[in-house]
Amino acid sequence: MSMVFQTKGLLLFLCALIFSFSCILASSVPKEQELDRISALPGQPPVTFAQFSGYVTVNEEHGRALFYWFTEATTSPQNKPLVLWLNGGPGCSSVAYGASEEIGPFRINKTGSSLFLNKYAWNKEANILFLESPAGVGFSYTNTSSDLTTSGDKRTAQDALIFLLRWMARFPQYKYREFYIAGESYAGHYVPQLAKKIHDYNKQNPHILNLKGFIVGNAVTDDYYDGVGTVTYWWSHSMISDHSYNSILKYCNFTERKTTKKCDDAVGYAINHEMGNIDQYSIYTPACPTPHDNSTARHVRPKSSILHRISGYDPCTENYAEKYYNRYDVQKAMHANVTNIPYKWTACSDVLNKHWKDSEVSILPIYKELIAAGLRIWVFSGDTDSVVPVTATRFSLNHLNLAIKARWYPWYSGVQVGGWTEVYNGLTFATVRGAGHEVPLFQPKRAYILFRSFLAGKELPKS
């Protein structure tokens, strides 16, 4: 009998010990982190990875709070790096684009009623953090209405740094984790600018943001070289006439914020009378028709600069996102729209884009500084995008005057050429064949190979 009682006592002791250990583990997870956990999204297929979403306040005085959606890696998240993804615009949502039609784990069906899995989701390789930035984009908000008309590069970078530091306090398991930043289009400003902010911060503080590098696609980089490169792409791809090409180069000064009437007329004629109803973000694919006719759903509008337009491919997938994320049950599941913002969630904000206050003329000086700092930097370009085209990126990068480490060669996805690449001392450039402005949307497998090679720090496959 005494043996039985001893066994029972031992079992009770072990149970109590396990319970106590569980409590310690539970208490070590910040409460805010658990409150942000997504149990499941409406219409979501079963998954094994954890998801979190919610708000991080970045400015108490103005009431600015940024919305994030975090998807842990599908396997061994504790051993995988952390990657922040940013979309551009300025004013476009990383939830609408990056998460929902490019690198995220899910795709949205046509009716906006359910989700299906993305075969080439990037969270197979890393923990992915999507951020709607700056305030006024998507679910991110501000209680100070003037913030919407005074946003710019500097505040966006500063708010993003504050977001990351406060997010790390909520998710301490990712402190000191290998960290990368990725993005596309106008995030060609956001990503290097944030990388510089982190690099400068780390000079004076503990490196809880263990930044190792960044990767950007079809990236706005330098006003002058991007401008000349864009018009050259239009002409070299037979989108505009010789006359328009020569007129634009003659009358447009690509470094000026305000353009002349002759420049506006030359660009406007080329776009409105010569290009036709094509999707300029993907010049060889069909465009999404409007309900009224077969023309494109959104035309590129010439603004104060030829390049600074709302970014985001629109062959209808963006419409599915707007259906899905405006659903009350979806917002509730994501802990979104908690302040009942007085407008619908949209993929892009025209207000932010129209009133953008400060925009660096060139990001090339930041590249030079961060290359010297030893960060891993990759720049890629879908070669069927005419908005921030491959020629623009090549013209910009050529003026870094970097020494060539591995000469231009074709890289492969299976037996097909995935694109072309050249490796420099401190930077890798790659094209993605047959991809438009949003590379992972058009060529998901090739984009996945590119990302996997970047994380591994290996050259793209030669066969």
Disulfide bonds with the S-S distance in Angstrom:
Cys92-Cys348 2.04
Cys252-Cys263 2.04
Cys288-Cys316 1.61
